[in-house]
């Protein structure tokens, strides 16, 4: 086949793989697997194919990264939005390793590159992990084609179909594992949220009980203080009243005694010079002149 042996085929591979970085509909996997199947039979250069795949991967990733810096948050595709959300969580948890793993997931390459740009992932680190991901993906995808080519050496078409089917099966298993892991993570998050909710409710309940208990104690304390204060005031008032009553009684007694004056026996003269006759009459006592 003249096209397979032409050097221009590697430029085509480079373009397909680069565009696939920001436009996932490009069938770069099928092209690389087909050429890998042909390389198993000695047609085409394996090294040139690998270089074209790695170079296209790095260039496409960088283009998607730059797009993510400007428009990563304006994606409208539901599949890309879901992939971007997964990529954000993976980048936050695993860093650059998520870029390598995302290369092998459906829409993972585009999502991880766009998200890396949107969250301002360090460019130097992104290029490093993009190169590692491109080398790993080139070895994987070319290997699928060579397995198909070795299995169906006489039929390049069947070798390509076999390689594609094998790649899709592996991708399907990876997606299933990812979905199961996501479901388990969701269960764990739900359980954690439920535990946090229960903890908050218990805390609120304990807080209310503590507040009520403190309120009752404060009320009792205030009641005791008020009772003691009222008791002291009543005691003082009763003391004052008793003192005033005793004072009034003493004053009245002294007044009566003063009004009556000292009593004198008949025929005797009291110190005031008043004499009392046998008939009980009071007369002024006369003293003889000296």
C-alpha positions, 0 to 999 in steps of 0.5 A: 500500500503506497499510503502506508509506506508514505512518510506523509502518513505520520504527519497525518497521524500527528494531526489526528492525535493533536486535534483529538486533544481538544476535539474528542470526535477525531478518530485518532485511536482507530488510525494509530491501531490500524498503523500498529497492525500494519507495522506488525507485518513489517509495513511502515516504521514503528519508531516513526509512528511512535514519535508522531503519536507522542508529538501529537499528544503533547501538542494537542494537550498543550492546545487544550490547556491553553483553551482551558485557561480562557474558556474551560468554564464555558463548556456546554457538552454534558459528557465533557462537563461530567468528565471535567468535574471528575478531572477536577476532583482527580487533580485536587486529590492526585495532582499530575498523576490524574493527567496520566490516568485521564489519557486512558479514560473516555473524554479523560484526555480533553477533560484533564487538559482543559481542567488543568488550564482552568485551575491554573495547573503549573505549565511546566508540571503539565508539560512533564505529565503530558509527555509521560501520558503521551509516551504511555498512551503511544505504547498502549495504543500501538501495542493494541494494533500490533496484537491485532496484527499478530492475531490476524496477520493476513487481514489488516482490516480484521487486525484493526477491528480486533485492536479497536474492540480490545481497546474498547473493552479495556476502556469499558472495564476502566469506565465500569471500575470508575463508575463503581468507585464513584458509586462507592465514593458517593455511598461513603460521602452520603454516610459521612454526611449522615454522620455529620448531620447526626453529630450536629443534631446531637450537638444542638440537642446537648446545647439546648439541654445545657442551656435549659439546665443553666437557665434553671440553675440561674432561676433557682439562684436568683430565687434564693437571692431574692428570698434572702434579700426579702427576708433581710428587708423584712427583718430590718423592717420588723426590727425598726418597727419593734424599736420604734414601738418600744421607744414610743412606749418608754416615752409615754411611760416617762411622760405619764410619770412626769405629769403625775410627779412624785407622790408624798405621804400625808404630813410630809413634805416632798422635795418640791416643797409641797405638803399633803394634808391628812385630807389628801389636799396638797398645800405649799409648805411654809418654813419658819423664818430663821 
